[in-house]
Amino acid sequence: MELLFLVLFSLHILKTEALVGVHWCYQSQKHDQPLCKDPRQWYTAYATCKGNKQSPINIVTKNVLYDKNLKPLNFEGYDVKGSSKWKIENNGHTVKVTLSTSPKIGGGGLERKYKAIELHLHWGVQDGQQYIPGSEHSIDGEKQAMELHVVHIRDDVSDITEAKKYTDGVAVLAFFIKVEEENKNYAALINELENIEYKGQTAQMEPLPLSSLLPPEEDLRRYYRYKGSLTTPDCHEGVTWTIFEKPIELSVLQISQFSTVRFDGENSTHMAENFRPVQFLNERKVYWSSASTLLPTAKVLMLVLMLTYILSSLCQ
């Protein structure tokens, strides 16, 4: 009888886990939650996390390929301040902002338009006087303090669940965040962090033009492009990534404010190092935008010869 009870109880636990989903976490949470599945274990619950097109990656600049189709992106509605408030929440993994309007992107080698639905961030940890970087992507092995992701879905679908049904359903714009001077455009967002200290807490904030949180549009011509996945479970593959070279700048004080929120409830670990380690590139290629590509050698030589001829003519 006792054995039967144990079997039934075990089945109940398994059924409950299946209903609520597996509790995944970052390595920085393992101290408080030793049974949670960290990034090395995600694949045991989400098979796609061991796929061949996973994100993030380290971009090796000497191996990137120039693509003449990667013109500057078209940003529609990015400079518009909506009338409805944004929802900011602590979802137990990051600070997520759900947008009340749907700014769109197009062009830039994208085969369709995509609408923005939310943004979230990944960051590192303060260690004494030093800030240990926490961006997910890296360039030539170098990471930055934080990384901002603006998540877009095809403009002909209603939500990300529907978008995942397509191989080109999701497009993410990624921006590195580096330690620099204070950025007043982030004050409203950062001020709300005290209201979402614990997992599950939400708050409302005044909407902003999305462009105000990003570098100027003229600085967004230089970017990398590759096919990858979501960087959190279910690690869905079918994401078009655009990683901009120009970083956003925040002060170290502003950056450290993000670690005042916690992974869970009261007395839980402060949210820090909430990033996935870089994944293998495998057979994929990383492409580089045309806007900053150097002139081909023959054209440079021709230009030098022309300038030499003009200067010599002027000196005669």
N, C-alpha and C positions, 0 to 999 in steps of 0.2 A: 504494500500500500504506500509506504514511504517512498519507494523507488518510482512508483507511478506519479506521485505528487511532484517529485523532482523533475520528471520528464515533462509533465504538463506545465510546470512553472518555467522550465527552460524554453519550451515552445512559445509560451506567452511573452517571454523576454525577446525572443527572436522576432516574433510578430510585431511587437511594439517598436523594435528598432527599425523594422522594415517600413512601418507606417510613418515614423517620425524622421527617418533618414539617418544616415551614419553621421556621427559628430566628427567633422574634420576640423583641423586646427593648424596653426603655425608652430614651428619648433619652439618659439618663445613661450608658448602656452603649456608645454609639456610638464613644467614643474608643478603647476596647479592642477593640471588635468592629464595625468599620466596615461590614461586609457584612450585619449583622443587620438585620431589618426593624423600624424604630421605629414608634410609634403612627400616624404619618402614612402609613405604608406597609402597615399590617396588611391593609387591604382588598384589596391585590394578591394576597394568599395566602388570605385569608378574606373572601369577598364580603360576608358578613353584617355585617362591621365598618363597612360603608358604608350600613347600613340606616337606617330612619326612626325606630327606637325604641332608640337607643343610650344607654348610660350611661358615665360619670356625667353629671350636669347641674348647672347653676347654678339654684338655686331662688330665684325672684323673689317675695318674700312678698306684694307688693301684687297679684299675679296668681293666687295660690292660691285654690282654691275650697273652701268649707266643706262637709264631707260628714258628715251626721248619723249615718251608719253606722260611722264610724271611732271606735268606743268603745275603751276600753283593751283591749289584747291579753290573752289568757289564756296564762300561762306554766306549762307542765306539766313537772315534773322539773328545772326550772332550778336549784332549790335543793338538788338531790340530788348528793352526792359518790359517784361510781361506785367500784367495786372494782378495775376494770382501769385500767392506766396509759394516759395519752394519748401519742400519737406526735407529736413535734414535728420538723419537717424544714425544711431549706433547699432549696427546689425550683428555685433559680436565678432566681426572680422575687420571692419574698416568704418570710416565715416563716409556715409553715402548721401548724396543730394539728389532727390528726384525732381526733375525740371517740370515746370508748369506749362511751358511752351515747347515747341518742337523746332528749334533751329535746324537747318539742313546743310549738308555738305554735298558737293558734286564735283565733277571734273577731276583733275589730278590723277588720271588713270583709272578712276572708278567707273564702272560700267553702268551705274545707276545712282540715284540720289538716296541718301540715308538721313534719317531724322534722329536728333539727339534725344535720349530719354533720361539719362542720369550721368552723374560723375562721382568718382570716388578716388581715394588716395592710398598710397603705400609709403611707408616711411621706416626709418632706422631707429637709433636709440642714442640718447645722450650718455656719454661715458666720461664723467669728469668735465674737463674743459674741451673735450673733443666730441664731435658728432659723428657717429659711425653711419655711413650711408645706407639708405634703405630703398633705393629705386629698384625696380624689378629688372628692367633692361639695363644693359651696359654697353659702352662703346670702347672697343679695344681694351676690355677688361676694367674700365673705369666706371664706377657707379656714382650717382649723385645722391643728395640727401633724401629726396622724395621723388615720387612719380605720380602725376595726375593722369587719370584715364577718363576720357569723355566717351561714353558708350553710345553708339548709334545702331539703329536697325533699319532695314529696308523701309522706304517710305510707303510701301504698299502692304505692310503687315501691321497688326495691332499691338503686338507685344513681343518680348524676346523669346517666349516659348514658341510662338509661330515662326519667328525669324530663324530659330535653330533648325527648322525643317529644310532650310536652303543652304547650299554650300557657300553662298555669298550673302548670307542673311545678316551678318553682324560686321560693323566696322568700328574700330576703336582708334581714337586720336590719343597719342601718348606724349606727355610733356615732362621733361626732367625739371626738377625744382632744385635750385642750388642756394647755398647760404650766401646772402648778400645783404643789401639794405632792406629796411622795412618796406613792405608792399601794402599800402593803405587800401587797395582794392580787395584785400582778403580780410579786412578787419571785421566786417559783418559776419562772415562765415565763422571765423575763429572765435568771435564773441559768443556764438551759440554753443560752443563745445562744452561749456559748463552745464548746459541744460540736457546734454545727452551723455553724461558720464558713464551710465550703466547700459549694458546690453538691453536692447528693446525700447529704449527711450527715444522719443522723437520730439522735434520742435519745428516751428514754422519760422522762416526767415524771409525778409523782403527780397524779391527777385532782383537779379542784376543782369545787365547785358552780359551774355556769356563771354563775349570778347574781352571784357574788362579783367577777366581772370587769366587771360592768355597773353603771350607776347604780341606786339603789334603785328597786324596782318602782313606787312611788308617783310617781316622777319620769319615768316612761315613758308618761305619758298624752298628752304633746304630741309629735306626730310628723307627718311628711309622707308621702304615698303617691303613687306613680306607677308606670307600666308601663315597663320598660326592658330592659336586657340585662346579660349578664356584662361586666365591664370589662376582661377579657383575652380573647385569641383562644380560641375561635372567635367570641366576641362574640354568643353565642346570645341571641336575643330570645325572651322568654317568662319574664321575671323580674319578680316583684312586689317592688318596693322599699319599705321602710319606713325612713325616716331620722329618727332621734330628735333632738329639739332639745337635750335635756340632755346635755352632754358627759361623757366619762370624764376623770378628772384623773390625770396622771402628772407627775413632776418632769422637768425638762429633762435631768438626768443619766440617768434611766430611758429617756427617749425616744431619747437619743443612743446608747444601748447597742445599739439595733437596727441601727445603721449599722456595727457591728463585724463583722457577717457580710458575706460577699462574694458577688458575682453568679456567680462561677465558682470556679476553683481558686486555689491559692497565687499571690500577686502580682496577682490580678485586682482590678477596681474594687470598692471597698466599696459595699454595697447602699444606695442612697439615691435619692430622687426616683423611687420605683417606683410612679408613679401615671399614669393615663391622663388627658389633658386633657379638659375638659368638652365635651360633644357638643351638637348642636342639639336643642332640644325639639321642633321641627317642630309637628305638630298636636296633640300630647299635652297633657293637663291634669295639674296637680299638685294634690292634695287635702290638706286640713288636718284633723286630728282634731278631734272635737267637744269633747274634755275641757276645752280651754282657750279655746274660742271665746267671744268677748264676747257678752253678752246683746244681742238685737236692740234697736234704738233705742226702740221703743214700750214694751218691757218695762222698760228703764232709766228712761224718763220716768215710768212708772207707779210704779216703786219709789221714785223721788225724791219724787213727790207724796205717797205713803203715809208716807214717813219725815218729810216736812215736816208733815203733818197730825198724826202721833203726837207729834212734838216740840212743836208749837204747843199741843196738848192738855195736855201735861205742864206747860207753862209757865203755864197759866192758873190 
